[in-house]
């Protein structure tokens, strides 16, 4: 196509070949090969999420090359740093979040997601590209303002519970940026005795609160080990309990995230075989990527390739060290 620069005929052939490979290739390889072949159809933020996780978690060399190709965009070299900062800080979640309770807290703390986005950008710039962008962050989010928000939010435990990973991610990012230390045990204590609300959003809110404590302990996969192993072990057992109790209400994304957390801790779960069996029955009719088809409360987006990225990268991460 002259408009897109993509050779359509070549991609059609690639697609047909990819479907033909289903009979002979391991599923994890099918998925990875598919994303490699059709990577240009992923928007930059989605592509970065995919390749950065594969690089940080499994040191995948293909992922490293893809990340190198995204460097100018990610660091704001090709469109200008002001444009990049605007991209990072433009969020309407406080207005658009569909969960009324959570929306109320985003409105109460309108800078939370903006600061979190900037801090994550700073961390990935450092860890993936070896660049220090703290001066750019400081221009739009002075450190004293970030620390003040941290202090205010920590004093509002109800908001922290409802905001879930929206709050906990922020705390762990501050650890890296300001040399602080988040008390994972104290955060876990906020919800360890809470009754799980068995609707979709209640399960999701508690699950991601818990899983992101473990992910936060790894500084978002930039470290292999967690410091507070004792608490993280209790957390992974709690995640396992949620999946066992509400298996068909838990999305495939969340099941794979559990397997990643278990792998970080070296925890052997008897759910692994069940979840991977579900994965084998979840290839999309539209290509070699996984879609959520077997759960009563589906969290997926049908057979849309780009919208399936989160699920598929977690799947590949959960298999990467096993297949390595």
N, C-alpha and C positions, 0 to 999 in steps of 0.2 A: 504494500500500500504506500503510495507516494505521500499521503497525509501523515502516516505514523512512522514511516521508515522501517516497518516490520514486513518481512517476506511472508506473506500469508500462506502461499503454497507450501513453503518450507515448514511452517508451523502446523499446517494440517497434516503433513506427512509425519512430523514429530508426534503429533497427538495420536495418530493411528498406530504408530510404532509403540508408543507408551502403553496403549490398551492391550496390544498383542503381547507385551512383556508380562502381563499379569500371571500367566501360567507358570512361568519359569523363575521369576525373581522374588527374593524376599521382600515382604511388604514394606519394611522400613526403607529399603533401597528404592523401591518403586516410588514412594512418596518423595524422597530426596531428589531422585532423578527428575521427577516431574517439576518440582520447584526450580531446579537448575535450568531446565529447558524453557520454562515459561516465566522466568524471573522478571523479564522486562514488563510484564503485565501487572506487576505489583507497584503501587504507589511508593515513593521513597520512604515514608515513615514505616509502612508495613514491611518493606524489604529490609530496612535497617533492623527492625525488631527481629525478624526471622534470622538474618545472617549473624547479627551480634550475639544472639543466644547460642547459636551453634558454635560460634568461635569461642565465646567465653566458657561454655560448658564442656565442649569436646575438642577444642582447638582444631576444628575442621578447616582444612586448607582452602577448599573451594569458598567457604564462607569468608575467609580472610581476603581473598581476591575480590569478592563482591563488595566487602566493606571498603577496601581501598578505592574501588570505583565510586563509592558514595561519599568519600571524604570531603570533596569540595562543597557538596550540598550540605552535609551535616555540620561542617564548621563555618558555613556562611561565606564561603569564598566565591561561589558562582553567582549568588544573587545579592550579595552584600550582607553585612552582619546585622544591620537594622531590620532588614526583611526577615532574617532568620530569627531574631529575637521576637519579632511580632508573631511569627508562626508558633513559636514556643509558648507564648503567653496569651494567645487568643483562645479562650475557652468560654463556653456558655453553659458549662455543666450545672452551675448554680441555678440556671434558668430551666435547662432542658432535662436534667436527670429525672427519669420517670418514677423513681422511688420517692414518694412524698416526704417521708421522714428524713431521708438522706439529703434531699433537695433543700430542706429547711436548714440543715447544718452547713451545706455549701454556701447558702445565702448569708449565713452568720459569719463564715470565714471565707470571703470571696477571693482572697489571695492564696489560699492553700494549694489549689491545683496549679496555679501559675508558678509559685515558688517551687513546688515539687518538680514541675516540668523543667525548669531552669537548672535545678540541682542535678537532675538525672542527666541532662545534657552535659553539664560540667563533668560528672563522673565518667560518662562514656567517652567524652573527648579525651580525658586523661588516660583511661584504661585501654582504649582501642587505638587512639591516634597519638598518644603521648603529648597532647596539647593542653596547656593551661588556659582556660577561658574565664578564670575567676574575675578578671577586670571587666569583662563584658557582663557577667552576672551582676556584679556590684553596681553597675550603672542603672539597672532596672530593679534590682532587689538588694538593697544594702544589707550586709550581714546582720546588723543590729535589728533590722526589721524582721528578718527571718528568725532570729533567736527569740524575739519578742513573741512572734506567732507560736513558736514551739512552746514557750512558757505558758501562754494563754491556753493553748490546746491541751496541754498536759493537765491543766487544772480543770478540764471539762471532760471527765471520763465518759459521760453519756454520749457526748459528741464523738469521741474516739471510737466507741463501740459501733455507733451507727455509720460513721464514715468508713469504717473497716480499713481496707488497704489504702484508701485515699489519705488516711491519717498516718497509719503505721509506716508506709513507704517514706513519707516526709521525715519521720523521726530518724530512720536509718540513713537517709541521705544526708541529714545534718551531721550524723556521726562522722561521715567522710569529709564533709565540707568544713566543719568547724571543730573537728577533733573532739566531739562529744562522745557519750557512750549511752546508748539506749538500754534500759533494763528490760530485757525480753521477758524475764520472769514476772515483773510487775505488769506488763501488758497482758501476758497470758492470764494472770490472776483476774483481770477485768472480766473475762468471759468464760473461764474454765468451768464454772458451776452454772452458767446460764442455760436455760432450757432452749433447745433448738426449735425455732419456729418452722414448722414443716411445710411452709409454702416456698415457692421458688426463690423469692428475694431473701427470705429469712435464712434459708440454707446457704445461699450464695454469699450473703453478708458475713456469716460466721465462718464459712469455709475459707474465704479469701483473707479474712482477718488472720486466721491461724496460719495458713500456708505462707503468707507474706512475712510472718515473723521469722520463719526459717529462711526464706529467700533474703530477707533483710539482714539476717545474721551472716549471710555469705557476701554481703555488700552487692547484691544483685548479680550473683554468679561471678564476681571478680575475685572471690576467694574460694578455695576448695572446701575448707572446713568451717564449722561453726564454733563459736567460743562456748556458748552455754548449751552444751550437749544434753545435759540433764533435762532442761526445760524443753528443748527441741524434740527430745525423745517422747516426752509426754504429749507434745503437740501433734506429732505424727500419729501417735496412737489415737488421739482425739479425731483427727482427720479420717483415719481408718474407720472409726466408730460411726462417723457421719455417713460415710459411703455405704457401710454395711446396713445401716438402719434405713437409709433412703436411696438405695441404689438406683432406682429408676426415676428418681427426681434430681439426681446429680448429673450434671452435663459431662460429656466426654472430655471436654477441656479440663474440668476440675479433677477428673479421674487421672488424667495424665499428669497434672500438676502434683497430685498426691504421689505418683510414682517417682517423679523427679525429686520431691522432698525426701521420700524414702531412700532414694539412691544417694542423696547428699549425706544422709546419716548412716548408710550401710544397713538400713532396716529391711529385713526380709518379710514382706507381707504376703499372706495367702490370697490376697485380692489380685496380685499381679497377673496370674494366669487368667483370671476371669476378665479383667480389664483388657488384656491383650487379645483375648478371644473375642470380646466385643469389637475391638479395633479391626480384627480380621473380617468382620461382617459390616464394616462401615465405610468401605471405599465408595466414593461418589460415582454416580452414573455418568457424571460429566468429565471424569478424569481420575488420575491416580492421587487423590487427596482424600482425607477423611472428613466425613460429615456426621452430625449427631442424628441418629435415626431411631435409637432404641429406648429413648427415655420419655417418660410421661410428660415431663415439662421440658421440652426441647429448648436449649439455649443457643441453637445454631442459626444459620442463615441460609438454609436450603443447600443448594449445590453451587454457591458462589465461591469461586477460587480465592479471591483476595480476602473475603470475610472469614475464610476457614484457616487463615494463617496461624492464629494464636493456638488453635487446637493442634495443628500439624507440627509446629515447631516444638511444642511440649512433648508430642508423641516421639519425635526424633530424638529429643534430649533424653527421654526416658529409656530409649533403646541404645543411645550412642555408646555408653561405656560398656554395655553388655555386648554390643556387636564389634567393638574395637578390638 
